[in-house]
Amino acid sequence: MTRTSRRIAVFGAGYIGLVTGACFAELGHRVVVRDIQPERIRLLNSGEIPFFEPGLGDLIARNKERLSFTLDVQEAVSDAEVVFVCVDTPPTASGDADLSRVWAVIDAVRDASHLVAIVVKSTVPVGTGARVRAALDERGLTHVGYASNPEFTAEGRAVEDFLHPDRVVIGTSEGDKAAAWVTALYKPLNSPIELMDVASAEMVKLASNALLATRITFINEIATVCEATGADIGHVSRAVGLDHRLGPHFLKAGLGYGGSCFPKDSRALRAMASNSGYPFQLLNAVIQVNELQPRRAVQRLKAELNGLKDRRIALLGMTFKPATDDMREAPSTTLAARLLAEGATVTCWDPMAPHTTAHQDPWSSTTRHPDPLSALTDADAAILVTEWPELTDIDWPTAARTMRTPLFLDGRNLLDPTTLLAAGFTHMGVGRTTRRPR
């Protein structure tokens, strides 16, 4: 617990806003979370969580005396000392970040002259903070501090990441009292706090995500070369990761990255660089390679099956990663769309993907099953898309017998190839040559 309980308003009840609000309540602060979606606030006020994030529901329930949810701006800010801006910044048609929701929050609190600080956690282009600071000054809020406080939480472990961060980044102008105020909020976490100017803090988030995306893309490119030369990406990435200069993180070959951050932030950084007159060629290549990854998987299956028309393909996993129900930018969506375009029939299974997805393209043209084995029945091939732990417990000999053609493309290199080969499967991995049962 903190020694001093502060009054915090969080704007945005999405992944970042809810985790931020719940974690600050856990640290002993009084928090009001405001959102513009009535159904989301209704669910939260009834004790339900609008999306899946491990540990978040328990955290909210445990702190319900200090945590409330509202649609009303005045209810959120009337007693608040600080406002955290945690709204989304989706890409526009040009790839730039859409800041309309950020500006909507700034406009909403323009009369809240009692605030100590406004803190932006939303991912924004470099220079946004300077424009917000100018807008606040023009509205007579020169006494209200401003800070950039980017988030570095990963879906599936967001609560853990918030409460045990690698570092906390706080960007403010020299002499801005927001620096000390926000630093005090995070001090109980006993984590390194990096103080810097606002522009640098804004760049840290974009640079971090772009570098992680680059590592994923690099190992996927190496995997493609491994497939062509007979090398095994498992051995390669493991040995590369043991180099203390490199480390093992984000060096696992697969179907490419997805989710709400890497694709959006990479494109936003590329657009920001282009708007500044610099063609970010490396990042452009990263984005192109990532978009190609699921398409390569479809082409490999097409070559192995001599065409995909009238073939039945099972997708095991739909969400962009395990331990989440998030379908944003999921490689499975590209896989399903391309398979359908090739004339295939698509079945799918996922334990967490929202059922509303079934009404959206391309999923409206697929058949969803309650368990992996039923999705595999009569299939000509299967693609493991998401590393759900349930997939390691399947009776693979039985699964092979239920399929028309026991062909398995492990898009995440999750399973032991020898196990699948012994079960009768032809095994295809990412960065591994195709192996057939004897």
C-alpha positions in Angstrom: 0.0 0.0 0.0 1.1 3.6 -0.6 1.3 5.9 2.4 -0.9 8.5 0.7 -4.1 7.5 -1.1 -4.6 9.6 -4.2 -7.7 10.2 -6.3 -7.3 9.0 -9.8 -9.5 9.2 -12.9 -8.8 6.8 -15.7 -10.3 7.5 -19.1 -10.7 4.3 -21.2 -11.9 0.9 -19.9 -10.0 -1.2 -22.4 -7.0 -3.4 -21.7 -4.7 -0.6 -20.7 -7.3 1.5 -18.8 -8.8 -1.3 -16.8 -5.5 -2.8 -15.8 -4.2 0.7 -14.9 -7.2 1.5 -12.8 -7.3 -1.9 -11.1 -3.6 -1.9 -10.3 -3.7 1.6 -8.9 -6.6 0.6 -6.7 -4.5 -2.4 -5.6 -1.8 0.1 -4.5 -4.3 1.8 -2.3 -5.6 4.7 -4.4 -9.3 5.7 -5.1 -9.9 5.2 -8.8 -12.8 6.1 -11.1 -12.7 4.5 -14.6 -14.7 6.3 -17.3 -15.6 5.0 -20.7 -18.0 6.0 -23.5 -19.5 2.5 -24.1 -22.6 1.9 -21.9 -22.5 -1.9 -22.2 -18.9 -2.0 -21.0 -19.7 0.1 -18.0 -22.8 -1.9 -17.3 -20.8 -5.1 -17.3 -18.2 -3.7 -15.0 -20.7 -2.3 -12.5 -22.4 -5.8 -12.4 -19.0 -7.4 -11.6 -18.3 -8.8 -15.1 -15.1 -8.2 -17.1 -15.7 -7.3 -20.8 -12.6 -9.2 -22.0 -10.3 -11.9 -20.7 -7.1 -11.0 -19.0 -5.7 -13.4 -16.3 -6.0 -12.1 -12.8 -7.8 -8.9 -13.7 -11.2 -10.0 -12.5 -9.9 -11.0 -9.1 -8.0 -7.7 -8.8 -11.1 -5.7 -9.6 -13.3 -7.7 -7.2 -10.7 -7.4 -4.4 -10.6 -3.6 -4.7 -14.3 -2.8 -5.4 -14.4 -0.4 -2.4 -11.8 1.8 -4.1 -12.7 1.3 -7.7 -15.8 2.5 -9.6 -16.9 2.8 -13.2 -18.9 5.5 -14.9 -20.0 7.0 -18.2 -20.1 10.5 -16.7 -17.1 12.8 -17.2 -18.0 15.0 -14.2 -18.3 12.0 -11.9 -14.9 10.8 -13.0 -13.0 14.1 -12.6 -14.9 16.1 -9.9 -12.8 14.6 -7.1 -9.8 13.5 -9.1 -6.3 14.8 -8.6 -4.9 13.3 -11.8 -6.3 12.0 -15.1 -4.8 9.0 -16.9 -5.6 9.0 -20.6 -5.8 5.3 -21.6 -7.9 5.5 -24.8 -7.0 3.6 -28.0 -5.3 5.3 -30.9 -6.2 3.1 -33.9 -4.6 3.6 -37.3 -6.1 5.9 -39.9 -6.2 5.0 -43.6 -2.8 6.6 -44.0 -1.3 4.5 -41.1 -1.0 7.5 -38.8 -2.4 7.2 -35.2 -5.9 8.4 -34.8 -5.7 10.8 -31.8 -9.4 11.8 -31.8 -10.1 9.9 -28.6 -7.1 11.5 -26.9 -8.3 15.0 -27.8 -11.8 14.1 -26.7 -10.5 13.4 -23.2 -8.5 16.7 -23.2 -11.7 18.6 -24.3 -13.7 16.8 -21.7 -11.5 17.9 -18.8 -10.9 21.5 -20.0 -12.8 22.9 -17.1 -11.2 20.7 -14.5 -8.9 23.4 -13.2 -8.4 21.5 -9.9 -6.4 18.8 -11.5 -2.7 18.3 -10.5 -1.7 16.5 -13.7 -2.9 14.9 -16.9 -0.9 11.7 -17.8 -1.1 10.1 -21.2 -0.5 6.3 -21.3 -2.0 5.9 -24.8 0.5 5.2 -27.5 0.9 8.5 -29.5 3.2 9.9 -32.1 6.2 12.0 -30.9 5.1 15.6 -30.6 1.7 14.8 -29.2 2.6 15.9 -25.7 3.8 19.2 -26.9 0.5 19.9 -28.7 -1.5 18.8 -25.6 0.7 21.0 -23.4 0.0 24.0 -25.7 -3.7 23.2 -25.7 -3.8 23.1 -21.9 -2.0 26.4 -21.7 -4.4 28.1 -24.2 -7.3 27.0 -21.9 -5.8 28.6 -18.9 -4.6 25.3 -17.3 -0.9 26.3 -17.1 -0.8 25.0 -13.5 -1.9 21.5 -14.5 1.1 19.3 -15.1 1.5 17.0 -18.0 3.3 13.7 -18.3 3.9 11.0 -20.9 3.8 7.6 -19.2 3.8 4.8 -21.9 2.6 1.4 -20.9 4.6 -1.8 -21.5 2.1 -4.4 -20.5 1.6 -7.5 -22.7 -1.8 -9.1 -23.0 -2.0 -12.3 -21.1 0.2 -11.0 -18.3 -0.8 -7.3 -18.1 -1.4 -7.3 -14.4 1.9 -8.9 -13.6 3.7 -6.5 -16.0 2.1 -3.5 -14.3 2.8 -4.5 -10.8 6.3 -5.8 -11.6 7.6 -3.7 -14.4 11.1 -3.8 -16.0 11.0 0.0 -15.8 8.6 2.9 -15.5 9.0 5.7 -18.1 7.9 9.2 -17.2 8.3 12.1 -19.6 7.8 15.6 -18.4 9.0 19.1 -19.1 11.8 20.5 -17.0 10.4 21.7 -13.7 6.9 20.2 -14.3 5.5 19.1 -10.9 3.9 16.1 -12.6 7.2 14.3 -12.6 7.3 14.1 -8.8 3.6 13.3 -8.5 3.6 10.5 -11.0 6.9 9.1 -9.6 5.3 8.9 -6.2 2.5 6.8 -7.6 4.9 4.2 -8.9 7.4 4.2 -6.1 5.8 1.3 -4.2 6.6 -1.0 -7.1 10.3 -0.7 -6.4 11.1 -0.7 -10.1 13.6 1.5 -12.0 12.0 4.8 -12.9 13.3 6.5 -16.1 12.7 10.3 -16.1 13.1 12.1 -19.4 11.6 14.7 -21.7 8.1 14.1 -23.1 9.2 13.5 -26.7 11.7 10.8 -25.7 9.1 9.0 -23.5 6.7 9.0 -26.5 9.5 7.5 -28.7 10.4 4.8 -26.1 7.1 3.0 -26.6 7.2 3.1 -30.4 10.9 2.1 -30.5 10.4 -0.8 -28.0 7.5 -2.3 -30.0 9.3 -1.8 -33.3 12.4 -3.6 -32.0 10.4 -6.5 -30.7 8.6 -6.8 -34.0 11.9 -6.7 -35.8 13.3 -9.6 -33.7 10.2 -11.7 -34.5 10.4 -10.9 -38.2 14.2 -11.5 -38.3 13.8 -15.0 -36.8 11.0 -15.7 -39.3 13.2 -14.8 -42.2 15.9 -17.1 -40.8 13.3 -19.8 -40.5 12.5 -19.4 -44.2 16.2 -19.9 -45.1 16.3 -22.9 -42.7 13.4 -24.5 -44.7 15.3 -24.0 -47.9 18.6 -25.3 -46.6 17.6 -28.1 -44.2 18.6 -26.4 -41.0 16.3 -26.6 -38.0 15.1 -23.2 -36.6 14.7 -24.7 -33.2 18.4 -25.4 -32.8 19.3 -22.2 -34.5 17.2 -19.9 -32.4 18.0 -21.6 -29.1 21.8 -21.3 -29.7 21.5 -17.7 -30.9 19.5 -16.9 -27.8 22.2 -18.2 -25.5 24.5 -15.3 -26.7 24.5 -12.9 -23.8 24.5 -10.0 -26.3 21.2 -11.1 -27.8 19.1 -13.2 -25.3 16.3 -15.6 -26.2 13.3 -13.3 -26.1 11.2 -12.9 -29.2 13.3 -15.3 -31.2 10.7 -17.9 -31.7 9.7 -18.5 -35.4 6.0 -18.7 -36.2 3.2 -17.2 -38.2 4.0 -13.6 -37.4 3.0 -11.1 -34.7 -0.5 -9.8 -34.2 -2.6 -8.1 -31.5 -3.4 -4.5 -30.8 0.1 -3.1 -30.4 2.9 -4.4 -32.7 1.0 -4.0 -36.0 -0.5 -0.7 -35.2 2.5 0.8 -33.5 4.9 -0.3 -36.3 2.7 1.3 -38.9 2.4 4.4 -36.9 6.1 4.8 -36.4 6.6 4.2 -40.2 4.0 6.8 -41.0 5.5 9.3 -38.5 9.0 8.8 -40.0 7.6 9.2 -43.5 5.8 12.4 -42.5 9.1 13.7 -41.2 10.7 13.0 -44.6 12.5 9.8 -43.6 11.6 6.4 -45.3 12.1 3.9 -42.5 13.1 1.1 -44.9 14.0 -1.5 -42.2 10.6 -1.1 -40.5 8.9 -1.2 -43.9 10.5 -4.6 -44.5 9.5 -5.8 -41.0 5.9 -5.0 -41.8 5.9 -6.6 -45.2 7.6 -9.8 -44.0 5.1 -10.2 -41.1 2.1 -9.8 -43.5 3.6 -12.5 -45.6 4.0 -15.1 -42.9 0.5 -16.6 -42.8 0.3 -16.4 -46.6 3.5 -18.5 -46.8 1.8 -21.2 -44.6 -1.1 -21.3 -47.0 1.2 -21.7 -50.0 3.1 -24.5 -48.3 -0.1 -26.4 -47.7 -1.2 -25.7 -51.2 2.0 -27.2 -52.6 1.8 -30.3 -50.3 -1.8 -31.0 -51.2 -1.6 -30.1 -54.9 -4.2 -27.4 -54.4 -6.7 -26.4 -51.8 -9.9 -26.4 -53.7 -12.5 -28.5 -51.9 -9.9 -29.4 -49.2 -10.9 -29.2 -45.5 -8.4 -27.4 -43.4 -8.6 -27.2 -39.6 -7.3 -24.1 -37.7 -6.3 -24.9 -34.1 -6.4 -21.5 -32.4 -7.9 -18.2 -33.5 -6.7 -15.5 -31.0 -3.4 -13.8 -31.8 -1.8 -15.4 -28.7 -2.8 -17.7 -25.8 -4.2 -16.4 -22.5 -6.3 -13.7 -24.3 -9.5 -13.5 -26.2 -8.2 -10.8 -28.5 -8.6 -11.3 -32.2 -7.2 -8.0 -33.4 -4.7 -8.5 -36.3 -4.6 -12.2 -35.5 -2.7 -14.3 -38.2 -5.7 -16.7 -38.1 -7.9 -14.2 -39.8 -5.5 -13.9 -42.8 -5.2 -17.7 -42.8 -8.9 -18.3 -42.9 -9.4 -15.6 -45.6 -6.7 -17.0 -47.8 -7.8 -20.6 -47.4 -11.4 -19.7 -48.3 -10.2 -17.7 -51.3 -8.4 -20.9 -52.5 -11.6 -22.8 -52.4 -11.0 -24.7 -49.1 -13.5 -25.4 -46.4 -12.3 -24.1 -43.0 -13.1 -25.5 -39.5 -11.7 -23.9 -36.4 -11.3 -24.3 -32.6 -10.3 -21.8 -29.9 -11.1 -21.9 -26.2 -11.3 -18.1 -25.8 -12.1 -16.4 -29.1 -15.3 -14.4 -28.7 -18.3 -16.0 -30.4 -19.3 -12.7 -31.9 -16.4 -13.3 -34.3 -18.5 -16.0 -36.0 -20.7 -13.2 -37.5 -17.7 -11.4 -39.0 -15.8 -12.1 -42.2 -14.0 -14.4 -42.9 -15.2 -16.3 -39.8 -18.9 -16.3 -41.0 -17.8 -18.7 -43.7 -16.1 -21.1 -41.3 -17.3 -23.7 -38.9 -16.3 -23.4 -35.3 -16.1 -26.5 -33.1 -16.1 -27.0 -29.3 -13.0 -29.1 -29.1 -9.9 -29.7 -31.3 -10.7 -33.3 -32.2 -14.1 -32.4 -33.7 -12.4 -29.6 -35.7 -9.9 -32.1 -37.1 -12.5 -34.7 -38.1 -12.3 -35.4 -41.9 -9.8 -32.6 -42.4 -7.2 -32.8 -45.1 -4.7 -30.7 -43.0 -4.4 -28.9 -39.7 -2.6 -25.7 -38.9 -1.6 -25.0 -35.3 -2.1 -21.2 -35.1 -2.2 -20.4 -31.3 0.0 -22.0 -28.6 -2.9 -23.0 -26.4 -1.7 -25.5 -23.7 -4.7 -27.7 -24.4 -3.1 -28.7 -27.7 -0.2 -30.5 -25.9 -2.7 -33.0 -24.3 -4.4 -34.2 -27.5 -4.4 -37.9 -28.3 -2.6 -37.4 -31.6 -2.9 -41.0 -32.9 -6.6 -40.7 -32.5 -6.6 -37.3 -34.2 -4.6 -38.7 -37.1 -7.2 -41.4 -37.6 -10.1 -38.9 -37.6 -8.5 -36.9 -40.5 -8.8 -37.7 -44.2 -5.1 -36.7 -44.6 -2.9 -36.6 -41.5 -1.0 -33.5 -42.5 0.0 -31.1 -39.7 1.5 -27.7 -40.0 2.7 -26.5 -36.6 2.7 -22.8 -37.1 4.2 -22.1 -33.7 6.6 -25.1 -33.4 4.8 -26.0 -30.2 4.7 -29.8 -30.5 7.4 -32.4 -30.7 7.7 -33.5 -34.4 8.7 -37.0 -33.4 5.4 -37.4 -31.5 3.4 -36.3 -34.5 5.4 -38.5 -36.9 4.9 -41.5 -34.6 1.1 -40.8 -34.6 1.2 -41.0 -38.4 1.3 -37.3 -39.4 3.3 -35.7 -42.1 4.9 -32.8 -40.1 5.5 -29.3 -41.3 7.1 -26.8 -39.0 8.2 -23.2 -39.4 11.9 -23.2 -40.2 11.9 -27.0 -40.4 11.9 -29.3 -43.4 8.8 -31.4 -44.0 9.0 -34.9 -42.5 6.9 -37.9 -43.3 6.1 -40.9 -41.3 7.9 -44.1 -42.2 
